[in-house]
């Protein structure tokens, strides 16, 4: 792998806080916030358990593969266009193993902010 390709690859990811989301909506003066919720969702879309620790009925290897498939569905075109398709299988196989190692220790969660808005009347 060429160092220049690695150095030039960047996927910026930003996850705002609920406070930041509220601030942007309020400052736009276009909407009123009716309700705002923050949900935690498991990394693995097949894992519907709600506990914070490692679930006993969830297979971390299967979950690691599921997470890798979901991420691959989104990132494959970007990675393939920058690095070529030949690295994809090895890359996502390694990613699945890394996710599995994490899930063997603790659950993987991400936050989802859901808003109910009304258009402001001028």
C-alpha positions as CSV (number, residue, x, y, z in Angstrom):
1,X,0.0,0.0,0.0
2,X,1.4,3.4,-1.0
3,X,1.9,5.8,1.9
4,X,0.5,8.7,-0.3
5,X,-2.7,6.9,-0.8
6,X,-3.1,6.2,2.9
7,X,-2.2,9.8,3.8
8,X,-4.7,11.2,1.3
9,X,-7.7,9.1,2.3
10,X,-10.0,10.7,4.7
11,X,-13.6,10.1,5.7
12,X,-14.6,12.9,8.1
13,X,-17.2,11.8,10.6
14,X,-18.9,14.0,13.1
15,X,-21.5,13.1,15.6
16,X,-23.1,16.2,17.2
17,X,-24.3,16.3,20.7
18,X,-28.0,16.8,21.4
19,X,-27.1,20.4,22.6
20,X,-25.4,21.1,19.2
21,X,-28.5,19.8,17.3
22,X,-30.8,22.0,19.4
23,X,-28.6,25.0,18.9
24,X,-28.6,24.7,15.1
25,X,-32.4,24.2,14.9
26,X,-33.1,27.1,17.2
27,X,-30.7,29.4,15.5
28,X,-32.2,28.7,12.1
29,X,-35.5,30.1,13.3
30,X,-37.3,27.9,10.8
31,X,-38.6,25.2,13.1
32,X,-39.8,24.6,16.7
33,X,-38.6,21.5,18.4
34,X,-41.6,19.5,19.6
35,X,-39.7,16.5,21.0
36,X,-36.1,15.4,20.9
37,X,-34.9,11.9,21.8
38,X,-31.6,10.1,22.0
39,X,-31.5,6.4,21.4
40,X,-28.7,4.0,21.7
41,X,-28.5,1.4,19.0
42,X,-26.4,-1.7,18.8
43,X,-23.7,-1.8,16.2
44,X,-25.1,-5.2,15.0
45,X,-28.5,-4.6,13.4
46,X,-29.5,-8.2,14.3
47,X,-28.8,-7.6,18.0
48,X,-32.0,-6.4,19.6
49,X,-30.9,-6.9,23.2
50,X,-30.8,-3.9,25.4
51,X,-28.3,-4.7,28.1
52,X,-25.1,-2.7,28.4
53,X,-22.7,-5.7,28.9
54,X,-22.0,-8.6,26.6
55,X,-25.2,-10.4,25.9
56,X,-25.0,-14.1,26.5
57,X,-27.2,-15.1,23.6
58,X,-25.3,-13.0,21.0
59,X,-22.5,-14.6,19.1
60,X,-19.7,-11.9,18.9
61,X,-18.2,-13.6,15.7
62,X,-21.5,-13.4,13.9
63,X,-22.1,-9.9,15.2
64,X,-18.6,-8.8,14.0
65,X,-19.4,-10.1,10.5
66,X,-22.8,-8.3,10.5
67,X,-21.2,-5.0,11.5
68,X,-18.5,-5.4,8.9
69,X,-21.1,-6.1,6.2
70,X,-23.1,-3.0,7.1
71,X,-20.0,-0.8,7.1
72,X,-18.8,-2.4,3.9
73,X,-22.1,-1.6,2.2
74,X,-21.6,2.1,2.9
75,X,-17.8,2.4,2.5
76,X,-16.9,-0.1,-0.3
77,X,-17.4,2.3,-3.2
78,X,-15.2,5.0,-1.5
79,X,-12.5,2.6,-0.6
80,X,-12.5,0.8,-3.9
81,X,-12.3,4.0,-5.9
82,X,-9.3,5.2,-3.8
83,X,-7.3,2.0,-3.2
84,X,-8.8,-0.5,-5.7
85,X,-11.0,-3.5,-5.2
86,X,-8.2,-5.9,-4.5
87,X,-8.0,-4.9,-0.8
88,X,-11.7,-5.1,0.1
89,X,-12.0,-8.7,1.2
90,X,-8.9,-8.6,3.4
91,X,-9.7,-5.1,4.8
92,X,-13.3,-6.0,5.9
93,X,-12.2,-9.4,7.1
94,X,-9.8,-7.7,9.5
95,X,-12.4,-5.2,10.4
96,X,-14.8,-8.0,11.3
97,X,-12.1,-9.6,13.5
98,X,-11.4,-6.3,15.3
99,X,-15.2,-5.7,15.9
100,X,-15.5,-9.3,17.2
101,X,-12.6,-8.6,19.7
102,X,-14.4,-5.5,20.9
103,X,-17.8,-7.3,21.2
104,X,-16.2,-10.1,23.2
105,X,-15.5,-7.5,25.9
106,X,-18.4,-5.1,25.7
107,X,-21.3,-4.0,23.6
108,X,-20.9,-1.7,20.7
109,X,-23.4,1.1,20.7
110,X,-24.0,4.3,18.8
111,X,-26.3,7.2,19.5
112,X,-29.2,8.2,17.3
113,X,-30.8,11.6,17.7
114,X,-34.5,11.8,16.6
115,X,-36.3,15.1,16.3
116,X,-40.0,16.1,15.9
117,X,-40.1,19.5,14.4
118,X,-42.8,22.0,13.4
119,X,-42.4,24.7,10.8
120,X,-42.5,28.1,12.5
121,X,-45.2,30.4,11.4
122,X,-43.9,33.8,10.4
